[in-house]
């Protein structure tokens, strides 16, 4: 299989993992909506997206139109190569964030629920943490869980071109997810079933209820 094929399989594996965690299933596959660096450059030249997005590693691109939404998922060439050749926590998180946005947006549309940018960012942070916790449980029995959460949440870095409202939205989502993910660690310490029940309940809450759940964790 080519390196691109390996990367696509990894992305589809992330979607299947998230669908299994949340007990949902979409007919649409994130891999079928992917664009690469060249595709993003074409959109920038056409004026369809901001030039600053070229500094991103992942981005869900959404364009409303009369018949609904046009969606594309950008994952940088470097992330794809890393997924194919030497997967790391960073490449897993970039890919998981993009797939998480894709999944939540399409699931919310199917359920006729509104979704805001903060919803997407918070859920993506939770998805990165939950997939890492479950993978660590599978491979090490949970021995690396605390270190993983530290790497995910202790020293956040945000891309430079964000406006102050965007930066604050990311900070807010990060703070909520950091608090909630440590509660998820305690759920997993009880059992995988306890963790999955909590995650499935959280996914279906309104944004306000998610924030309340995270603050109370």
C-alpha positions, 0 to 999 in steps of 0.5 A: 500500500502507498504511503497515501493509502496508509494515511487514508486508512489511519484517518478512516481508523480514527473516524471508526474509533470515534464512531465506536466511542460515541455509538454513532455512524455516518455514511460519509467518510472524512477521507473522501472530503480531504484536501492537501496542501495543493488543494488548500493553495488553490482555494486561497488563490481563488479567494475562498479561504484566508491565506493565513490558513496555510499556516495550519496543520488541519482545518475543516472548511465549510461553505454555506450555499442554497442547497446546504453546505460544502465541506472539505477537510484539510490535513497538511502533507506533513501530517499525512506523511507522519501518519503514514511513516512515523505516527506520533502523538502530534500527528494523531492529534492533528488528524483527530481534531479534523475528523472530530470537527467533521463528525460533529458537524455532520452528526449535528446536521443529521440530528437537526441541531445547531453547532457553534465553533466553541462546540467543535473545539471543545469536542475535539479536545475531548476526542483527542484526550479520550482516544489517547486514554483508550489507546494507552489503556490498550497498549500499556494498561493505562500506565502512560495516561497521566503523562499523556494528559500532561502533554495534551493540556499542560502547555498549550500552544496556539497558531500565531494568526488567530484573532483575540476572539479566536484565541480566547475561544481556543483557550476556553475550550482548552481549559474546559477540556483539560478539567473534564479530561482529568475526570475522564481519567478517573472514569477510566480508572473505574472501567472502560464501560464507565468512561464510554457511558460518560462520553456518550452522554456528554456528546449528546448534551447541548453546549451549555450543558457540556460547559456545566458538565466540564466545570463540575467535573 
